[in-house]
Amino acid sequence: MTPRAAAIRAERDRFVALAFCWADVLIELDENEHVVFAAGATRPLLGRHADDLVGSALVDLVAAQDQALLRSLLGIARQRGRIENAAVRLQGGSGPTAPLPFAGYRLDELDNHYFLAFRVGAASPRKGVTGHLTRDTASGLYDAQSFTDVVSGILKAQQAHAEAAQVTLIALPDYEELRERLDGEAEHGFLDSLGAYLRANSLDGDSAARIADDRYGLLHRADLDITDLEGRVVEMSRDLDPAGKGISVESATMDSSRDGASDEDLANGLVYAINRFRHARGHDFSIKSLSTSLSSLVNQAVTSVNSFKKVVAAARFNIAFQPILDAVTGEIHHYEALARFGGDDRDQSPYERIVFAEETGLIQEFDMAMVSKIIALLSKVPSDKRFRVAVNVSGHSVASSSYVSSLHALLRDNVWTRNCLMFEITESARLDDLATAGRFIQSLRGEGYKVCLDDFGAGAANFQYLSTLEVDVVKLDGLAVRNAESAPKGKAFLRALTSLCRDLGVQTIAEMVDDRRSLEFIRQCAVNYVQGYLFGRPSTDIRVFERQRQPHLFAGRVAR
């Protein structure tokens, strides 16, 4: 045995001795990433004896969905010498394993060999994170809300250790143009590789997010070379682009200093930055404007939170109405009430304000202010001329005991509203606790109020909501309706859905009905009610809709 071989064996044995107390499978790779040594529970995990793995390429032992991640992690090891806090699924004889935490290192002085240790069992739960973490299915990365929760939890835990970390937001401004040039398989490959690369470069191997189609977030070590990362993303896109153009990449990096700010303020600062990044449009926004410290963003977030609290407390917002019409007769059945903000908030969309309120815990206060203002408005209308209004309730408020008790107290003081108020539950994807949501819905229905479930059809889970939650109405997601209108089997699907709702005693509303063609399609699918720009844009003056009646749109019989 040569001295070099003896040194490698000694190092391997040291690795085995140190790692065996933590790991269940140990693997040594040569510089070409082929197995030269394996030990541990390889048979139950991989269906093969350890000696039989020698000569195999490591990538062939990993589940297909994690191979891109593995390649990126090994690339990180080539640059930094170590892999920490990562997790991949191995390809066992009966299919992929659960994600296995693993760590390792690469030694240049020992012929560039890799030493990896895998541990059986699911990855450890996130410290400091509560609630359900969700991912973008295309990239495998966290979505924006989960990323905020994860990063807040990690930075909170790091305070005691004073570890340096940074948050970088990454934009791909040419992504839509690239997408048009890629086929479905190539686009999937790009998103898969990009997701794996960002995860591999994140602080703990999984602190990365797809915030929007063309926007990403990454929590990483302070010594990460962001310029190099940007260049690698450009290379990935060029490799797959038939035109060889690729995409441009922009980024903004924030350090994690927070100057004594509380954990709540830190979370609000992250929400503030990510929301600005996610929703910003137009030439007036530069991603470089987010290149600052979290402490600065915390201050901006605190200002924004306090400003919104004042708006809510003083009810400094307006109510706009949009009619919902009977799809057969064209008669107005009720109106949806929508918030409109003025003053300094005029340039920010109502949707952005509501999202900010939801993610900073202010939505319950706003939902109460909204229903209070509508009741006050309706109380001024003569009882024989009152109209019916659907009031939005966020899925976050449904789970708030203080909101629920305050709402019922308000309704008990205004029992006359049973004839003119409905409640429309929005953000249905956030109804994680269906039992609590069900109790809330039945408490309203028991008092004589109709309840509508918004955004139905936007996800498969909606059918679970329909089977679990007893509601009076479902509002079909506008984009889902448009997709059904353009899909070959869309009409059959939508007709089947409305038939199911009829059998359950649930009425249906189609939103985003903006032209006569869509109206005719909706009527043929037997949807009960319609809402959209065809019948009027939201207005603070409800009288305009009486003047905008268009009975000719509903003339003639409808084929059912």
N, C-alpha and C positions, 0 to 999 in steps of 0.2 A: 504494500500500500504506500503510495507516494505521500510526502508530507502534506501536500495540498488536500489530497483525499482524506487524510487523517484529520485535518483541521475541519473539513466540511462535516465529517462524521461527528466530531466532537461538538461542533456547533449545533448540529442537528439533535444530538443527544441532550444538549443543554436546553434546547428549545422544547423537546419532548418533556423533560423533567419539569420545566417551569409551566408549560401549558396544560399538562395532563390533569392538573387539579381543577382547571376551568373548562377544558374542551372535551368533546366526545370523539372527534375525528381530527387527526393531524395529517397534514399533507405537505410534502416538500416538492417544489417544482424546479426544473432546470431553467436556463435562460430563455428557452423556447416555450415555456409554460406547459411542459409535459411532466407528468408525475414520475418522480424517481424514488419516492418513499411514501408509504401511507400506513396509518395505524389507527386503531379504535373501532368504533361501531359502524364500519363501512357496510357490512352485510345487511343489517336492518334498514339502513338509510339508502344504500345504492344497489342492494341486491347482489353485491360482489364482494369477494374476499379482498382484504387489503393488498395482498401480493398481486392480485389480478388487475389492479388499477395501474400498476407500473407501466409506463409507456403511453398511457392515455393522455390526451389533451384535456386540461382542466375544464375548458369551455364546454366540452362534450359531456361533462358530468353535471353541468348546471342546467336548470330548466330553461327552455327557450326564451321565456319572457324576461329572464334576468341575465341573459348572456351579454347584452349590451352593457348592462350595469357592471358585470364582472370585468369586461374589457377595460372600462373606464377606471375601475378600482385598481386593476393591475397597472394601468398607466400612471395613476397617482403614486403607486408604490415605486415605480421607476423614477419618478421625479423626487419624491420625498423620502422614500425608503420604508414607509410604514402605511398600513391600513388599519383604521380604528373605527369601532362602533358601526360596522357595516352589517348587512344581512342579505342573503340570497337564498333561493330555493334550489336544492339539488334535485337531479332527475333520478328518482328511485325506480325500482322495478315495477311498482304499481302506480307510478305517476309522480308529479312534483311533490316534494316535501313542503311542510310549512316553512316560512322564512327562518333561516338559521343564522343567528348572530355569529360573526366571525371577525377575526383580527389577524394580523401578520406583519411581516416585514421582508425586505429584500436587501441582501448584502452584496455590494459590488465586489468586496474583497474576497468573497467566496463564490467566485464564478457566476455572480449575478443570480444566485439561487433565491427562490421565494420559500418562506416558511409560514404556513397558514394553519389556524386552529379554528374549527367549527364547533358550535355548541348546540346540542339538541334542545328544542323548545322554542316557543314563540319569542319574538323580540320583547324586551322589557317594556312595560307600559311607560308612557311619557310622564316624567315627574312634573308636577305643577299644572297638568293639563286636565281639564274636566270636560265632560260632554263627548259627543261622537265626532271623531276625526274622519273627514271625507276626502276623497282623491279625485283628480281629473283622470278619467278612464283612458284617454289617449296617451298621456305622458307618464302616468303612474305617480305623478307628483301630487302634493297636497293642493287643495283649492285655497282660495284667498283667506276664508274665515279660519280654516284649520291651520294654515300657516301662521296666522296671527296668534292663535292659541299656543302653537308649538314654540314659536320664537319667544313669546312672553314667558312661557314656562321655563325655557332653557336659560334665558337671561336672568330670570329671577333666581334660579338655582346657582348661577355663576357668580352672583354678587358676593357670596361667601368666599369664593376662590380667586376673585379678581382676574378671571381669564379674559383675554382680549378676544373680542368677536366683532364682526361687522355684518350689516345687512346690505346686500346689493340688489337693486331692482334693475332688471334687464328688459329692454324693449327691442323687438324685431320689426321695425317700421315697414319693411318690404315683404312681410310674411304672406299677405294676401296675394301678392303678385307671384310669389314662389309657389303657393298652393295651386294656383291656376295652371302652373307648368308641370306639376307633379301628378302622377296617377295615385290612386288610393293606397296602393302598397308602398310606394316611395314616400308618401306623406307619413304613413304609419311608421316607417323605418326612421324617418327624420325625427319625429316626435319621441319615439322610443329611445333613440340614441341620445337626443338632447336631454331627455329626462334622466337617463342613466348617468350622463356626464355631470349634470348639475348635482345629482344626489352624491355622486362620488366626490365632488369637490366641497360638499357641505360640511358643516362643523362635525356632525355625528353620523354622516352617511345617509341621512334622510331628512334634512332640514331645507327642503327646496319646494317651490310651489309654482304651479301654472295659474297666474292671477287672472289672465284673460287669454284669448286665442294667441295674441302676439306679445304677451307680457309675462315675465317670470320674476320670482323672488328667491334669494339665496342667503342663508345664514352661514357664515364661513369664518375661518381663522383670519386674523389680521394680516398674515403674511401671504395670503393667496394673491397670485399675480392675475389681476382682473383683465389686464391687456392681453395676456396669453390666453385666458379663458375666452375672451371675445374672439380672438383669432381662431381658436379651435372650433367655435360655433360656426364661424364663417366657412371654414374648411368643410365641416359636415354638410352644410347646405350646398356648397359647390359640388361636392362629390355626388350628390343625388340630383342636382338640377340638370335637366337635359340641355339647357342653354349654357350651363357652366357659369352663370352669373352669381348664384348664391344670394345671400342677403346681407344687409348691413346690420350692425349691432350697436346699440347705445346702452349705457349703464350709468347708474348713480349709486354711490356707496355712502353709507352712514355708519359712523362708529357707534358703539353701544353705550357711550357715556350718558348718564342721565342726571348727574348733579343732585343726587338725593331725592329724585322724584319717586313717588310711591309706585307700587306694582300696578295699581289701577291706572295711574297717569301714564305709565310706560305702555300699557296695553292700548290706551286711547291714542297715544302718539303713533304707535304702529298702525292702528286702524286709520288714523288720519292720513298717514303717508300712503298706505296701500290703497285707500279709497281714491285719493287724488291721482295716483298712478293708474288705477284700474279704469276710472271713468273719464279721465282727461281726454279731450278731443281738440283738434284744430291747431293752428300755428302759434297760438298764444301760450302754449304749454311746452316747456323744455324739461326733459327728464333730468337735466343737470341741475334744475332748481331744487331737486330733492337731495342733492349732494350736501349733506349737513350731518349734524349729530342728532341722535335721538332726543337729547335734552332739548334741543331747539324745537323739534317736532312736538315734544311733549308740551312745550309752552304754547305752540300754535293750537294743539288739540284742546288744551284747557280753555283757551280763549274761545274756540269754536263751541265747545260743550256749554260754557257759561252763556254764550250768545244764544244758543238754541234753547237753553232753559228759560231765558228771559222771553223769547218768542212764545214759548208754550205757556208760561205763567200769565202773560198778558194777552194770550190768544191773538197774537199779531200775525195772523194768516187768514187767507180768504178761503171760502168754499166754492168750488166750481162743480157744476153738475153735468152729467152726460146721460141721455135717455137710454133706456132699455125697452125695446118695442116687441110686441107680439109679432112673431114671424109670419103669421097668416093674415091678421087684420091690419097691422101697422099701428095699432093703438099703443100709446105709451103705458107700460106696465109699472115701471118705477124708474128712479134715477140713481146713478152711482155718485156719491159725494167724493170729491177729490180735493186735496189740499193744494193751495197755491200760495207761495211765499213772495213777499215784496221786500222793499228796502234793500239792505246790503246783500240779501239772499236772492235777489231777483235773477242774477245770472246763473245760479246753480239750479239744476233741475230738481223738481220735487222728489223724484226717485232717489237722487243722490242724498237729499236731506233725510229721507225716510231710512235709507240704508245706514247712514251715519247714526241715526237715532237707535236703530236696532242693534248695531254693533257696539255702541257705547252705553247700552242699558237705559236709554232715555225714551224708548218707544212706548213703554207703558204710560208714562206721563203724557206723551203726545196723543196716544189713542184716547185717553180720557178727555183731554182738551178738545179733541175732534168731536166726539159724541156729545159732549156738553154744549159745544157751539151749535151743532145741528139741532139739538133739542131746543135751545134758546131761539134759534131761527124759526123752527116750526111752530113754537108756541105763539108767535106773533101772527100766524096765518089763521084766518077763521076756520073753525073745525070742519065746516062743510066744503072747504076748498083745499084742505091739506093734501099734499102729495106724499107718495111713499118714497123713502130714501134708503139706499143700502150704504151702511157705514163699514169701512174697512177696519179689521182687527188683525194685527200682526200675530203670526204664530208664536212669537216671543211673549206677547201679552197673555195669550191663552194659558201659559204655564205659570203666570204670576198670580199668586193668591191675593196680593194686595190689589192688583188691577181688577180681578174678578169680583172681590167683595165691594170695591168702590163702584164698579159698573152696576151691580145689582142694587146697591143702595140708591144710585141715581135713578134707575128704572122704577124702583118702588115709589119714588117721589113723583114720578111722571108716568103713571099707568096708562094714560091716554096714548102714549107712544106705541102701544101694541099694534095700532092700526096703521102706523105710518113709518115704522122703523124695521129694517132688516139688518142682518150682520153678515159681512162677507169676510171670511178668514183668508188672509193672504199668506204668502211664504209657506205654502202647505208642505214644501220639502223639509221644513224645519220641525214638523210635528213628530218629534222622536217619541214622545210619551203619548201614545194614542189613547191610553186609559184616561189621562188627565184631560186631553182634548175632548174625548167623548163626554166626560162629565160636564165640561163647560158648555158644549153644544146642547146637551139635553137640558141643562139648567135654563138656557135661553128659550128653547122650544117649549119647555114646561110652563114658561111665563107667557107664551103666546107669540113669540117672535120667530120669524123664518130665518134660517141660517143657510148661507151659500158657501161652498168650498171653491176657492179661486184657483186658477192655473191648472185645471184638471187636464190630463193628457200630456203634461210636460215630462212625465217620468213614469216608469213602470210601477213605482210604489203607489201611485195614485189609485190603482185598483185595490190595493190593500186598504187605503183610506175609505174607498167607497163601500167595501165589504164590512169595515169595522165601524165607521162613523155614520150615524144616521143623520143625514142632512136633508134639506128640502130642495136645494138647487145645487147644481155644479156649473161653474163657468168654464167653458172649454178654452184652453190656452190658444191665443190667437195664432201663434206660429204653428202649433200643431194642426189647427184648422187649415191654414194656408198650405201646409205640406200635404194634407189629405186632399186638398183641392187639385194639387198638381200631380199626385201619385196615381198610377193606374188603378190601384185597388183602394184608393182613398175614400171614395164614396161608399163602398161596401163596408169599410171599417167604421166610418162615422155613423152610418145607418145602424150598424150592429150595436155601436156604443149607445146611441140614443134609444134603441129598443131595450137594451139592458136597463138603462135608467128609468124608462117607463115602467118596466116590470117591477122595479124597486120603488116606484112611486116618487122618483126624483125628477124634477124638471131641469132643462138644459138651457144655457145661454151661450151663444157664440160671440166672441169679441173680435175686434179688428175687421169688421165687415165694412169695407171702405168703397166698394163699387157694386154695380148691379149684378155683375157676374157672380161675385161671392155671395150676394143675397140669394140669388136663384139656387146656387149650389147648397147653401145652408137649408133653404126651404125644402129642397128635394131630399135632404137627409133627415127631415122631420125634427129639426131643432126647434125648441119652443120659442126662444126669444133671441133677439139680435141687438148688438151694440157696435157702433163704429162711426167713422167720419162721414159715412154716407148719410147719416141721420143727424149730423151736427157735431161740431167739436165742443169740448167742455166749455161751459160759460158760467160766469158768476150770476148772470141774469137768466133765471129759469124760464122767463116768459118768452124768450126767443124761440124755444122749441115748439110752442104753439103756432108761431108764425111760420115755422119751417116745415110744417107738415107736408108730406109728399105721398098722398094716397095712391097716386098712379104707380108707385113702386110695388104696391101690393095687390094690384088689380089682377083678376083671373084666378083660376083654380091652381092648386099646387098638387103635383103628382107625388103621392106618398108611396 
